[in-house]
């Protein structure tokens, strides 16, 4: 298990896109047609990026449609691996037990 916490997609949105491009969350929210509170919650890590929001972000930022969706899915899976590690270690492939 890694010794570091996964990076929330909202942190990536803020640090890798909004800040370098000089775009405020308010402006981005207006451009993509979502409430500013939604983007604020995503940026603060209190909310995940849904498929709808991910597609809107991708279109506005010139990224592939799946960029934010994949980033969120990866983050979610990493968090489950951390939170449920003990439970997951006890699950083994069924094929390995057959026979």
CNS distance restraints for C-alpha pairs under 8 A (distance, minus, plus):
assign (resid   1 and name CA) (resid  82 and name CA) 7.63 0.50 0.50
assign (resid   6 and name CA) (resid  75 and name CA) 6.26 0.50 0.50
assign (resid   6 and name CA) (resid  78 and name CA) 6.59 0.50 0.50
assign (resid   6 and name CA) (resid  79 and name CA) 7.14 0.50 0.50
assign (resid   7 and name CA) (resid  11 and name CA) 6.73 0.50 0.50
assign (resid   7 and name CA) (resid  12 and name CA) 7.30 0.50 0.50
assign (resid   7 and name CA) (resid  75 and name CA) 7.03 0.50 0.50
assign (resid   8 and name CA) (resid  12 and name CA) 6.82 0.50 0.50
assign (resid   8 and name CA) (resid  45 and name CA) 6.02 0.50 0.50
assign (resid   8 and name CA) (resid  72 and name CA) 7.64 0.50 0.50
assign (resid   8 and name CA) (resid  75 and name CA) 6.41 0.50 0.50
assign (resid   9 and name CA) (resid  13 and name CA) 6.14 0.50 0.50
assign (resid   9 and name CA) (resid  42 and name CA) 7.60 0.50 0.50
assign (resid   9 and name CA) (resid  43 and name CA) 7.67 0.50 0.50
assign (resid   9 and name CA) (resid  45 and name CA) 7.69 0.50 0.50
assign (resid   9 and name CA) (resid  48 and name CA) 7.61 0.50 0.50
assign (resid   9 and name CA) (resid  49 and name CA) 7.49 0.50 0.50
assign (resid   9 and name CA) (resid  68 and name CA) 7.39 0.50 0.50
assign (resid   9 and name CA) (resid  71 and name CA) 6.32 0.50 0.50
assign (resid   9 and name CA) (resid  72 and name CA) 6.07 0.50 0.50
assign (resid   9 and name CA) (resid  75 and name CA) 7.34 0.50 0.50
assign (resid  10 and name CA) (resid  14 and name CA) 6.23 0.50 0.50
assign (resid  10 and name CA) (resid  42 and name CA) 4.84 0.50 0.50
assign (resid  10 and name CA) (resid  43 and name CA) 3.90 0.50 0.50
assign (resid  10 and name CA) (resid  44 and name CA) 6.49 0.50 0.50
assign (resid  10 and name CA) (resid  45 and name CA) 5.79 0.50 0.50
assign (resid  10 and name CA) (resid  48 and name CA) 7.73 0.50 0.50
assign (resid  10 and name CA) (resid  49 and name CA) 7.90 0.50 0.50
assign (resid  11 and name CA) (resid  15 and name CA) 5.98 0.50 0.50
assign (resid  11 and name CA) (resid  43 and name CA) 5.57 0.50 0.50
assign (resid  11 and name CA) (resid  44 and name CA) 7.10 0.50 0.50
assign (resid  11 and name CA) (resid  45 and name CA) 7.08 0.50 0.50
assign (resid  12 and name CA) (resid  16 and name CA) 5.34 0.50 0.50
assign (resid  12 and name CA) (resid  17 and name CA) 7.24 0.50 0.50
assign (resid  13 and name CA) (resid  17 and name CA) 5.31 0.50 0.50
assign (resid  13 and name CA) (resid  18 and name CA) 6.30 0.50 0.50
assign (resid  13 and name CA) (resid  43 and name CA) 6.88 0.50 0.50
assign (resid  14 and name CA) (resid  18 and name CA) 4.88 0.50 0.50
assign (resid  14 and name CA) (resid  19 and name CA) 5.93 0.50 0.50
assign (resid  14 and name CA) (resid  43 and name CA) 6.24 0.50 0.50
assign (resid  15 and name CA) (resid  19 and name CA) 5.57 0.50 0.50
assign (resid  15 and name CA) (resid  20 and name CA) 7.19 0.50 0.50
assign (resid  16 and name CA) (resid  20 and name CA) 6.41 0.50 0.50
assign (resid  17 and name CA) (resid  21 and name CA) 5.92 0.50 0.50
assign (resid  17 and name CA) (resid  23 and name CA) 7.97 0.50 0.50
assign (resid  17 and name CA) (resid  61 and name CA) 7.93 0.50 0.50
assign (resid  18 and name CA) (resid  22 and name CA) 5.77 0.50 0.50
assign (resid  18 and name CA) (resid  23 and name CA) 4.81 0.50 0.50
assign (resid  18 and name CA) (resid  24 and name CA) 6.42 0.50 0.50
assign (resid  18 and name CA) (resid  25 and name CA) 7.42 0.50 0.50
assign (resid  19 and name CA) (resid  23 and name CA) 6.44 0.50 0.50
assign (resid  19 and name CA) (resid  24 and name CA) 7.81 0.50 0.50
assign (resid  23 and name CA) (resid  27 and name CA) 6.47 0.50 0.50
assign (resid  23 and name CA) (resid  28 and name CA) 6.70 0.50 0.50
assign (resid  24 and name CA) (resid  28 and name CA) 6.32 0.50 0.50
assign (resid  25 and name CA) (resid  29 and name CA) 5.96 0.50 0.50
assign (resid  25 and name CA) (resid  36 and name CA) 6.67 0.50 0.50
assign (resid  25 and name CA) (resid  39 and name CA) 6.33 0.50 0.50
assign (resid  25 and name CA) (resid  40 and name CA) 6.86 0.50 0.50
assign (resid  26 and name CA) (resid  30 and name CA) 6.27 0.50 0.50
assign (resid  26 and name CA) (resid  36 and name CA) 5.55 0.50 0.50
assign (resid  27 and name CA) (resid  31 and name CA) 6.15 0.50 0.50
assign (resid  28 and name CA) (resid  32 and name CA) 6.17 0.50 0.50
assign (resid  29 and name CA) (resid  33 and name CA) 5.83 0.50 0.50
assign (resid  29 and name CA) (resid  34 and name CA) 5.14 0.50 0.50
assign (resid  29 and name CA) (resid  35 and name CA) 6.00 0.50 0.50
assign (resid  29 and name CA) (resid  36 and name CA) 5.21 0.50 0.50
assign (resid  29 and name CA) (resid  39 and name CA) 6.59 0.50 0.50
assign (resid  30 and name CA) (resid  34 and name CA) 6.54 0.50 0.50
assign (resid  30 and name CA) (resid  35 and name CA) 7.54 0.50 0.50
assign (resid  30 and name CA) (resid  36 and name CA) 7.53 0.50 0.50
assign (resid  31 and name CA) (resid  60 and name CA) 7.44 0.50 0.50
assign (resid  32 and name CA) (resid  56 and name CA) 5.65 0.50 0.50
assign (resid  32 and name CA) (resid  57 and name CA) 6.90 0.50 0.50
assign (resid  32 and name CA) (resid  60 and name CA) 6.79 0.50 0.50
assign (resid  34 and name CA) (resid  38 and name CA) 6.90 0.50 0.50
assign (resid  34 and name CA) (resid  39 and name CA) 7.76 0.50 0.50
assign (resid  34 and name CA) (resid  53 and name CA) 7.79 0.50 0.50
assign (resid  35 and name CA) (resid  39 and name CA) 7.07 0.50 0.50
assign (resid  36 and name CA) (resid  40 and name CA) 6.19 0.50 0.50
assign (resid  37 and name CA) (resid  41 and name CA) 6.05 0.50 0.50
assign (resid  38 and name CA) (resid  42 and name CA) 6.25 0.50 0.50
assign (resid  38 and name CA) (resid  47 and name CA) 7.64 0.50 0.50
assign (resid  39 and name CA) (resid  43 and name CA) 6.01 0.50 0.50
assign (resid  40 and name CA) (resid  44 and name CA) 6.11 0.50 0.50
assign (resid  41 and name CA) (resid  45 and name CA) 6.18 0.50 0.50
assign (resid  41 and name CA) (resid  46 and name CA) 5.04 0.50 0.50
assign (resid  41 and name CA) (resid  47 and name CA) 5.27 0.50 0.50
assign (resid  42 and name CA) (resid  46 and name CA) 5.89 0.50 0.50
assign (resid  42 and name CA) (resid  47 and name CA) 4.68 0.50 0.50
assign (resid  42 and name CA) (resid  48 and name CA) 5.85 0.50 0.50
assign (resid  42 and name CA) (resid  49 and name CA) 6.71 0.50 0.50
assign (resid  48 and name CA) (resid  72 and name CA) 6.77 0.50 0.50
assign (resid  49 and name CA) (resid  53 and name CA) 5.96 0.50 0.50
assign (resid  49 and name CA) (resid  54 and name CA) 5.84 0.50 0.50
assign (resid  49 and name CA) (resid  68 and name CA) 7.08 0.50 0.50
assign (resid  49 and name CA) (resid  69 and name CA) 7.03 0.50 0.50
assign (resid  49 and name CA) (resid  72 and name CA) 6.19 0.50 0.50
assign (resid  50 and name CA) (resid  54 and name CA) 5.85 0.50 0.50
assign (resid  50 and name CA) (resid  69 and name CA) 7.06 0.50 0.50
assign (resid  51 and name CA) (resid  55 and name CA) 6.07 0.50 0.50
assign (resid  51 and name CA) (resid  68 and name CA) 7.98 0.50 0.50
assign (resid  51 and name CA) (resid  69 and name CA) 5.82 0.50 0.50
assign (resid  52 and name CA) (resid  56 and name CA) 6.40 0.50 0.50
assign (resid  53 and name CA) (resid  57 and name CA) 6.08 0.50 0.50
assign (resid  54 and name CA) (resid  58 and name CA) 6.06 0.50 0.50
assign (resid  54 and name CA) (resid  65 and name CA) 7.44 0.50 0.50
assign (resid  54 and name CA) (resid  66 and name CA) 7.52 0.50 0.50
assign (resid  54 and name CA) (resid  67 and name CA) 7.54 0.50 0.50
assign (resid  54 and name CA) (resid  68 and name CA) 4.93 0.50 0.50
assign (resid  54 and name CA) (resid  69 and name CA) 5.61 0.50 0.50
assign (resid  55 and name CA) (resid  59 and name CA) 6.19 0.50 0.50
assign (resid  55 and name CA) (resid  65 and name CA) 5.39 0.50 0.50
assign (resid  55 and name CA) (resid  66 and name CA) 7.19 0.50 0.50
assign (resid  55 and name CA) (resid  68 and name CA) 7.37 0.50 0.50
assign (resid  55 and name CA) (resid  69 and name CA) 7.68 0.50 0.50
assign (resid  56 and name CA) (resid  60 and name CA) 6.24 0.50 0.50
assign (resid  57 and name CA) (resid  61 and name CA) 5.98 0.50 0.50
assign (resid  57 and name CA) (resid  68 and name CA) 7.48 0.50 0.50
assign (resid  58 and name CA) (resid  62 and name CA) 5.75 0.50 0.50
assign (resid  58 and name CA) (resid  63 and name CA) 4.63 0.50 0.50
assign (resid  58 and name CA) (resid  64 and name CA) 5.99 0.50 0.50
assign (resid  58 and name CA) (resid  65 and name CA) 5.48 0.50 0.50
assign (resid  58 and name CA) (resid  66 and name CA) 7.65 0.50 0.50
assign (resid  58 and name CA) (resid  67 and name CA) 6.73 0.50 0.50
assign (resid  58 and name CA) (resid  68 and name CA) 6.84 0.50 0.50
assign (resid  59 and name CA) (resid  63 and name CA) 6.29 0.50 0.50
assign (resid  59 and name CA) (resid  64 and name CA) 7.59 0.50 0.50
assign (resid  59 and name CA) (resid  65 and name CA) 6.96 0.50 0.50
assign (resid  63 and name CA) (resid  67 and name CA) 6.49 0.50 0.50
assign (resid  65 and name CA) (resid  69 and name CA) 7.82 0.50 0.50
assign (resid  66 and name CA) (resid  70 and name CA) 5.75 0.50 0.50
assign (resid  67 and name CA) (resid  71 and name CA) 6.18 0.50 0.50
assign (resid  68 and name CA) (resid  72 and name CA) 6.03 0.50 0.50
assign (resid  69 and name CA) (resid  73 and name CA) 6.17 0.50 0.50
assign (resid  70 and name CA) (resid  74 and name CA) 6.06 0.50 0.50
assign (resid  71 and name CA) (resid  75 and name CA) 6.21 0.50 0.50
assign (resid  72 and name CA) (resid  76 and name CA) 6.08 0.50 0.50
assign (resid  73 and name CA) (resid  77 and name CA) 6.14 0.50 0.50
assign (resid  74 and name CA) (resid  78 and name CA) 6.12 0.50 0.50
assign (resid  75 and name CA) (resid  79 and name CA) 6.19 0.50 0.50
assign (resid  76 and name CA) (resid  80 and name CA) 6.30 0.50 0.50
assign (resid  77 and name CA) (resid  81 and name CA) 6.18 0.50 0.50
assign (resid  78 and name CA) (resid  82 and name CA) 6.33 0.50 0.50
assign (resid  79 and name CA) (resid  83 and name CA) 6.03 0.50 0.50
assign (resid  80 and name CA) (resid  84 and name CA) 5.56 0.50 0.50
assign (resid  80 and name CA) (resid  85 and name CA) 7.53 0.50 0.50
assign (resid  81 and name CA) (resid  85 and name CA) 5.18 0.50 0.50
assign (resid  81 and name CA) (resid  88 and name CA) 7.51 0.50 0.50
assign (resid  84 and name CA) (resid  88 and name CA) 6.04 0.50 0.50
assign (resid  85 and name CA) (resid  89 and name CA) 6.14 0.50 0.50
assign (resid  86 and name CA) (resid  90 and name CA) 7.09 0.50 0.50
assign (resid  87 and name CA) (resid  91 and name CA) 7.24 0.50 0.50
assign (resid  92 and name CA) (resid  96 and name CA) 7.34 0.50 0.50
assign (resid  93 and name CA) (resid  97 and name CA) 7.15 0.50 0.50
assign (resid  94 and name CA) (resid  98 and name CA) 6.43 0.50 0.50
